């Protein structure tokens, strides 16, 4: 996929910036009625496309490795909500480390939300 037309991409990029600014200013954006446009598979496809961007930029050194890992971690939280991730098996082939990893990162997200008193 070559990407969306420039004006479409800029409008959605602008929406992302608006949401980040609202979060930083602890302002809750309006929540309109559902548009019923994006389906689960569309979201899954978008997650993988974003994962490819994160991986490419991290591997090329354009994003610090720790920032890339953080971005990938946040993306996997989103992915697990949309559709559960496959088991992340430990070397023993039985233990699912991914469940514990998700529990830990979600606990940290919730703690940060509780500490700040604001949700994104």
C-alpha positions, 0 to 999 in steps of 0.5 A: 500500500502506497499510503493515503492521499496527502490531505487524508493523511494530514487530517488523521495526523492532525487528529493524532496531534489533537488527541496528544495535546488534549491528553497533555492538557488533561482535556477530555475530547468529545466522544461522538456516536460510533461511526461504524467504519473501522472493523476489527480486521482493519485495526489488526492490519493497521497494527501490523503496518505500524509495527513495520514502521516502528521496526524499520525505524528502530533497526535503522537507528532513527528511533532509539532502541528503548523508545522503539521497544516502548512503542512496540510494547504499547502496540502489542497492548492494543493488539491484545485488546483487539485480538489476543496475541499468541502465547509467548512461550518460555524456553520450556515450551509451556510457560506463557511469559506474555501474559505476565508481561501484559499484566505488568505493563497494563499495571504500569499504565493504570498506575500512571493513569491513577497518579495523573488522574487523567485517562487518554 
